[in-house]
Amino acid sequence: MIENQKFRPAAVIGPLGEPLTLASLPPRDTRRWVVRRKAEVVAAVNGGLLTVDEACERYDLTIEEFAAWQRAVDRSGMQGLRVTRLQHYRDLYERQQKY
């Protein structure tokens, strides 16, 4: 192995417990981001299947957009990625931080 080359797994565990590979990730041209697809991209990055930069380039995302997905998953799980629930979970998180 080349010294600067990092280990990249062939598969990681997806948000629903299924194996995720590069081939099973959402298509590069995805424009409709449902909760499952966002969670799969976050799981791929967290598991080392993709780097943040690779995910952003592959899916034409900004770093800020991906970071928001990652924060939502960290705070509230997959449900935090639901667009209709973002404000609810944001408010809940802020209230928890006060105590």
C-alpha positions in Angstrom: 0.0 0.0 0.0 1.3 3.5 -0.9 2.1 5.4 2.3 -0.3 8.3 1.6 -3.1 6.0 0.4 -5.7 5.5 3.0 -7.7 2.3 3.5 -11.1 2.6 1.9 -13.7 -0.1 2.7 -15.5 -1.9 -0.1 -18.8 -1.4 1.8 -20.2 0.3 4.9 -23.4 -0.2 6.8 -26.1 2.0 5.6 -28.7 3.9 7.6 -31.2 1.0 7.4 -28.5 -1.7 8.3 -27.9 -2.7 4.7 -24.4 -2.8 3.1 -23.6 0.3 1.0 -21.1 0.3 -1.8 -20.1 2.9 -4.3 -22.3 1.2 -6.8 -25.4 1.2 -4.5 -25.1 4.9 -3.5 -27.6 7.3 -5.0 -26.9 8.2 -8.7 -24.6 11.1 -9.4 -27.4 13.0 -11.1 -29.7 12.8 -8.1 -31.7 16.0 -7.7 -34.6 14.8 -5.4 -33.0 14.3 -2.0 -35.3 12.1 0.1 -34.3 11.3 3.7 -32.9 7.8 2.8 -30.6 9.1 0.1 -29.3 11.9 2.3 -28.7 9.4 5.1 -26.9 7.0 2.7 -24.5 9.7 1.6 -23.8 10.7 5.2 -23.2 7.0 6.2 -20.9 6.6 3.2 -18.8 9.6 4.3 -18.9 8.6 8.0 -17.8 5.0 7.1 -15.0 6.1 4.8 -16.5 5.0 1.5 -16.3 8.6 0.3 -14.6 11.7 1.6 -16.6 14.9 2.2 -15.0 16.5 -0.9 -15.8 13.4 -3.0 -19.4 13.4 -1.9 -19.8 17.1 -2.5 -18.3 16.8 -6.0 -20.2 13.7 -6.9 -23.6 15.2 -5.9 -22.9 18.9 -6.6 -23.4 19.8 -2.9 -21.8 22.6 -0.9 -19.8 21.7 2.2 -22.4 23.6 4.2 -25.2 21.6 2.7 -23.5 18.3 3.5 -22.5 19.5 7.0 -26.2 20.4 7.7 -27.2 16.8 6.7 -24.5 15.4 8.9 -25.5 17.6 11.9 -29.1 16.6 11.4 -28.3 12.9 11.5 -26.0 13.3 14.5 -28.6 15.2 16.5 -31.8 13.4 15.5 -31.1 10.4 13.3 -32.7 10.0 9.9 -35.8 11.8 11.0 -33.7 15.0 11.4 -33.3 15.0 7.7 -37.0 15.5 6.9 -37.4 19.0 5.5 -40.7 19.4 7.2 -39.2 18.6 10.6 -35.9 20.6 10.4 -37.2 23.6 12.4 -38.8 21.3 15.0 -35.5 19.4 15.6 -33.5 22.5 15.5 -35.6 24.1 18.2 -35.6 20.9 20.2 -31.8 20.7 20.0 -31.4 24.4 21.0 -33.6 23.8 24.1 -31.6 20.8 25.1 -28.4 22.8 24.9 -29.7 25.3 27.4 -30.1 22.7 30.1 
